[in-house]
Amino acid sequence: MPGLLAAAHEPAAPSDESSAISGEAATDSDLDPLARMPGVPSTAAGLRTYAAALLDLVPEAPHTPADNVRNALRSRRPDLGAGWDAQDRNSNPALPLEIEVVGPLGTMPLARAALRAAAELRTSQGLLTSQQDTALRNLLQGLIADEVAEKMHAATELVDRVNARLKAVRTTHGVGVSLRWRRRDDLTPETNDVVALLATRHDLRSDPDADARLVAALSRQIDNARRAEPEATYAALIARIFDYRSWHRMAVMVHRPGGEPERLRKGTALSEGEKKMVSYQPLFAAVAASCDGLAEAAPEAPRFLLLDDAFAKVSEDNHAKLFGLLVDLDLDFIATSERLWGTHSTVPELAITEVVRDADAGVIVLEHSYWDGTTRTDAE
């Protein structure tokens, strides 16, 4: 049977392996284990000795009907990689079914294809491990690691700015909110160590073993991610592993007068109006805080927000508060709505455009007006 001897023989050294599987000239005779067993002559008696030793080691295989093999082969075909295929042959009904593999390595018996594929996999894994180590060291000592540290620091600063904005915002009953951004408490000890080290710029790390620990830990994480998603690109795996957001958890904290902050949950006791307010507050404050940070580099950048179908499902008695929140956060806005006018005392000025559709005439008319904080007048 082609390939059976190759399947029974595991090369003892890389040199043996390369001679057995490196080229098309390799045959079963190249893998003859009798020539590798000292003291066993290449005779009928030696073959008998060797066969007896093999039979003692190999358990008796259960009988498998050829149809079962064909069904198993058919079910596995969709899982084969691109460019690979397998087919069965049975030139002699007295012999077991033969499986041939067709692919980038050529056409060969299943056993030989398995050996060659395994050898190439070991070679590729060795090269990938070396490349990973080099790439990780470059990343950890270069721009990527420093960027991760800066992003984590910037995220903390952004949350602080959001909370500074939210500190002065309260509902009618004095309820306010804040954001809590902190490291997740369910991280593994290894990931905790990675996060702590990456939070510090490379040139500021005092631990001489920090880089070695980071490389080892991240290499293991890459290997685990590769096993979980073998088809993913290396760049995608690196991006996922260095995603600092997955290491942290954001929570909205509700502040009541005279009480301790509590995390906002689905069952938090709040009126419907307060629920809407505490939901919009961190969103608007996040926009304002982002604009605050942008203003440091570009003071002329607009503090602008677009609201499509603004404040849908919010009761009318809360509209003035939400518009006032935008004003308090110093945000300009464009809001579209079928029912909002924005003419509230909390809004000092507002340009209004009403879209009027005349179905009979087949035209759309734009009517402009202006709100000065107390009165709405038609524009000239």
C-alpha positions in Angstrom: 0.0 0.0 0.0 1.6 3.3 -1.0 2.5 5.5 2.0 1.8 2.9 4.8 5.5 2.5 5.6 5.9 6.3 5.7 2.9 6.6 8.0 4.4 4.0 10.4 7.8 5.8 10.5 8.5 9.0 12.4 11.8 10.5 11.4 14.3 10.6 14.3 16.1 13.8 13.4 15.7 16.8 11.2 18.2 15.5 8.7 16.3 12.2 8.3 13.0 14.1 8.0 14.3 16.4 5.3 15.7 13.5 3.3 12.4 11.7 3.6 10.0 14.5 2.7 11.8 17.3 1.0 11.4 16.3 -2.6 9.4 14.3 -5.1 12.2 11.6 -5.2 11.3 10.4 -1.7 9.7 7.0 -1.7 8.8 4.3 0.8 12.2 2.7 0.2 13.8 6.0 1.4 12.0 5.6 4.7 13.0 1.9 5.1 13.3 1.5 8.9 15.3 -1.8 8.5 18.3 0.3 7.4 18.0 2.4 10.5 17.8 -0.4 13.0 21.3 -1.6 14.0 21.6 -5.4 14.4 18.6 -6.2 12.1 19.8 -7.5 8.8 18.0 -6.7 5.5 16.9 -10.3 5.1 13.7 -12.3 5.4 14.6 -13.2 8.9 15.3 -9.5 9.8 12.0 -8.5 8.2 10.2 -11.1 10.4 12.0 -9.7 13.5 11.0 -6.2 12.6 7.4 -7.1 11.8 7.0 -9.0 15.1 8.3 -5.9 16.9 5.8 -3.7 15.1 2.9 -6.0 15.8 3.7 -6.0 19.5 3.6 -2.1 19.5 0.6 -1.5 17.2 -2.9 -2.4 18.4 -5.2 -4.2 16.1 -7.2 -1.8 14.1 -11.0 -2.2 13.9 -12.4 -3.1 10.5 -13.6 -0.1 8.7 -15.9 -0.5 5.6 -14.8 1.4 2.6 -18.1 3.2 2.4 -17.4 4.7 5.9 -14.0 6.0 4.7 -15.6 7.5 1.6 -18.3 9.2 3.7 -15.7 10.6 6.1 -13.7 11.9 3.2 -16.7 13.5 1.6 -17.7 15.2 4.9 -14.2 16.6 5.4 -13.7 18.0 1.9 -15.4 21.4 2.6 -13.0 21.9 5.5 -9.9 21.5 3.3 -7.9 24.7 2.6 -7.8 26.5 -0.8 -6.0 24.4 -3.4 -6.3 21.1 -1.6 -8.4 18.1 -2.4 -8.5 14.4 -1.6 -9.8 11.4 -3.6 -10.2 7.7 -3.0 -9.0 4.8 -5.2 -9.4 1.1 -4.9 -7.5 -0.6 -7.7 -7.5 -3.9 -5.9 -10.7 -4.8 -3.9 -8.6 -7.2 -1.8 -6.5 -4.3 -0.5 -7.6 -1.4 1.7 -8.9 1.8 0.1 -6.2 4.2 -1.0 -6.5 8.0 -0.3 -4.6 10.4 -2.5 -4.1 14.1 -1.6 -3.9 16.7 -4.3 -2.5 20.1 -3.4 0.3 22.6 -3.5 2.8 19.8 -2.6 1.7 17.7 -5.5 -0.3 14.5 -5.7 0.7 11.8 -3.2 -0.6 9.2 -0.8 -2.3 10.5 2.3 0.4 9.3 4.7 3.2 11.0 2.7 1.2 14.2 2.4 0.6 14.3 6.1 4.3 13.9 6.8 5.3 16.7 4.4 2.6 19.0 5.6 3.6 18.4 9.2 7.3 19.1 8.4 6.4 22.3 6.6 4.2 23.3 9.5 7.0 22.8 12.0 9.3 24.8 9.8 6.8 27.6 9.4 6.0 27.7 13.1 9.7 28.0 13.9 10.1 30.9 11.4 6.9 32.5 12.7 8.1 32.2 16.4 11.4 33.9 15.4 9.6 36.6 13.5 7.1 37.1 16.3 9.9 37.6 18.8 11.7 40.1 16.6 8.4 41.9 15.7 7.3 42.1 19.3 10.6 43.5 20.5 10.4 46.1 17.8 6.8 46.9 18.8 7.5 47.1 22.5 10.6 49.2 22.0 9.1 51.4 19.3 6.1 53.5 18.4 3.4 50.9 19.0 4.2 50.4 22.7 4.5 54.1 23.3 1.3 54.8 21.4 -0.5 52.2 23.6 0.8 54.0 26.7 -0.2 57.4 25.4 -3.7 56.1 24.4 -4.3 54.7 27.8 -3.2 58.0 29.4 -5.3 60.0 27.0 -8.4 57.8 27.8 -7.9 58.5 31.5 -7.6 62.3 30.8 -10.7 62.2 28.6 -12.8 60.5 31.3 -11.5 63.1 33.8 -12.6 65.9 31.4 -16.0 64.3 31.0 -16.5 64.1 34.7 -15.4 67.7 35.1 -18.2 68.6 32.7 -20.7 66.4 34.4 -19.9 67.6 37.9 -22.0 70.8 37.4 -25.0 69.0 35.7 -27.9 67.9 37.9 -31.5 67.0 37.4 -34.3 68.8 39.1 -34.0 66.5 42.1 -30.2 66.8 42.2 -29.3 63.5 40.5 -26.1 63.6 38.6 -23.8 61.1 36.8 -20.1 60.4 36.3 -18.1 57.9 34.4 -15.9 55.2 36.0 -13.1 53.9 33.8 -10.9 51.3 35.4 -9.1 48.1 34.7 -11.3 45.0 34.6 -11.1 42.8 37.6 -11.4 39.5 35.7 -8.1 39.8 33.8 -5.6 37.0 34.2 -2.5 37.8 36.3 -0.4 37.7 33.1 -2.7 40.2 31.3 -2.7 42.4 34.4 1.1 42.4 34.3 1.1 43.3 30.6 -1.4 46.1 31.1 0.7 47.6 34.0 3.9 47.5 31.9 2.3 48.9 28.8 0.8 51.7 30.8 4.4 53.1 31.1 6.4 54.3 28.2 9.4 52.1 27.3 12.0 54.8 28.2 10.5 55.2 31.6 10.4 51.6 32.7 12.7 50.9 35.6 12.4 47.1 35.6 15.3 45.6 33.4 13.2 42.4 32.9 10.1 44.2 31.7 10.7 43.8 28.0 11.5 40.1 28.3 8.3 39.5 30.4 6.2 41.5 27.9 7.6 39.6 24.9 7.0 36.2 26.5 3.5 37.1 27.7 2.4 38.6 24.3 3.9 35.7 22.4 1.7 33.3 24.3 -1.3 35.5 23.7 -0.5 35.6 20.0 -0.2 31.8 19.9 -3.5 31.4 21.7 -5.2 33.8 19.3 -3.7 32.1 16.3 -5.1 28.7 17.5 -8.5 30.3 18.1 -8.6 32.0 14.7 -6.1 30.3 12.3 -7.4 32.2 9.3 -6.9 35.7 10.9 -4.1 37.9 9.6 -1.1 38.7 11.8 -2.0 42.4 11.7 -5.5 41.6 12.9 -4.2 39.5 15.8 -1.8 42.2 16.9 -4.5 44.9 16.7 -6.8 42.8 18.9 -4.1 41.9 21.5 -3.1 45.6 21.8 -6.7 46.9 22.1 -6.4 48.6 25.4 -10.2 49.1 25.5 -10.7 45.4 26.1 -8.6 45.6 29.3 -10.9 48.2 30.9 -14.6 48.6 31.7 -16.7 51.7 31.5 -19.5 52.3 33.9 -22.0 55.2 34.4 -22.3 56.1 38.1 -25.4 57.7 39.5 -25.0 60.3 42.2 -27.9 61.1 44.5 -27.9 63.9 47.1 -26.5 62.5 50.4 -25.9 59.0 49.0 -23.0 57.0 47.7 -22.5 56.7 43.9 -24.1 53.6 42.4 -23.6 52.0 39.0 -26.4 52.7 36.5 -28.2 49.5 35.7 -31.4 48.5 34.1 -33.2 48.3 37.4 -31.8 51.5 38.9 -34.7 53.4 40.7 -35.1 56.6 38.6 -38.1 58.3 37.1 -38.6 58.1 33.3 -37.4 61.7 32.9 -34.3 61.1 35.1 -33.5 58.0 33.1 -33.4 60.0 29.9 -31.3 62.7 31.5 -28.7 60.4 33.0 -28.5 58.6 29.6 -27.9 61.8 27.6 -25.6 63.5 30.1 -22.5 61.3 29.6 -23.0 61.2 25.8 -23.1 65.0 25.5 -20.3 65.4 28.1 -18.2 63.0 26.1 -18.6 65.1 23.0 -17.8 68.3 25.0 -14.7 66.7 26.5 -13.5 65.5 23.1 -13.9 69.0 21.8 -12.0 70.3 24.9 -9.1 68.0 24.1 -9.2 69.0 20.4 -9.2 72.7 21.2 -5.7 72.3 22.7 -4.3 71.6 19.2 -6.9 73.3 17.1 -8.6 76.2 18.9 -10.6 77.1 15.8 -12.3 73.6 15.6 -16.1 73.8 16.0 -17.8 72.3 19.0 -20.5 70.8 16.9 -23.1 68.0 17.3 -25.7 66.5 14.9 -28.9 65.1 16.3 -31.2 63.2 13.9 -34.7 62.8 15.2 -33.6 64.6 18.3 -34.8 63.4 21.7 -37.2 60.8 20.3 -39.4 59.1 23.0 -38.4 61.8 25.5 -41.3 63.5 27.2 -41.8 67.2 26.3 -41.2 68.4 29.9 -37.5 67.2 29.6 -36.8 68.9 26.2 -35.9 72.2 27.8 -33.4 70.5 30.2 -31.7 68.5 27.4 -31.4 71.6 25.2 -30.1 73.5 28.2 -27.5 70.7 28.8 -26.1 71.3 25.3 -25.9 75.0 26.0 -24.2 74.4 29.4 -21.6 72.2 27.7 -20.9 75.0 25.1 -22.0 72.8 22.2 -23.4 74.0 18.9 -25.9 71.7 17.3 -28.2 70.9 14.4 -31.2 69.0 15.4 -33.9 67.5 13.1 -37.3 66.6 14.4 -41.0 66.4 13.4 -42.2 68.1 16.6 -39.3 70.0 18.3 -38.9 73.7 17.9 -36.1 74.3 20.5 -37.8 77.5 21.7 -37.0 77.2 25.4 -35.7 79.7 27.9 -32.6 77.4 28.3 -31.6 78.2 24.7 -30.3 81.8 24.3 -30.5 81.8 20.4 -31.5 79.4 17.7 -31.9 79.5 13.9 -35.0 77.5 12.9 -35.9 76.1 9.4 -39.3 74.6 8.9 -39.6 72.3 5.8 -43.1 72.6 4.4 -44.1 70.2 1.6 -46.9 71.2 -0.8 -48.1 67.9 -2.3 -50.5 69.6 -4.7 -47.9 71.9 -6.1 -45.1 69.3 -5.9 -42.7 71.7 -4.2 -41.0 72.0 -0.9 -40.8 75.4 0.9 -38.3 76.4 3.5 -39.6 78.8 6.1 -36.9 80.5 8.3 -37.4 81.9 11.8 -35.2 83.0 14.7 -35.3 82.5 18.5 -33.6 85.1 20.7 -34.2 83.3 24.0 -37.7 84.8 24.6 -39.4 85.3 21.2 -39.6 83.5 17.9 -39.7 85.9 14.9 -39.8 85.2 11.1 -36.6 85.8 9.3 -36.7 88.6 6.7 
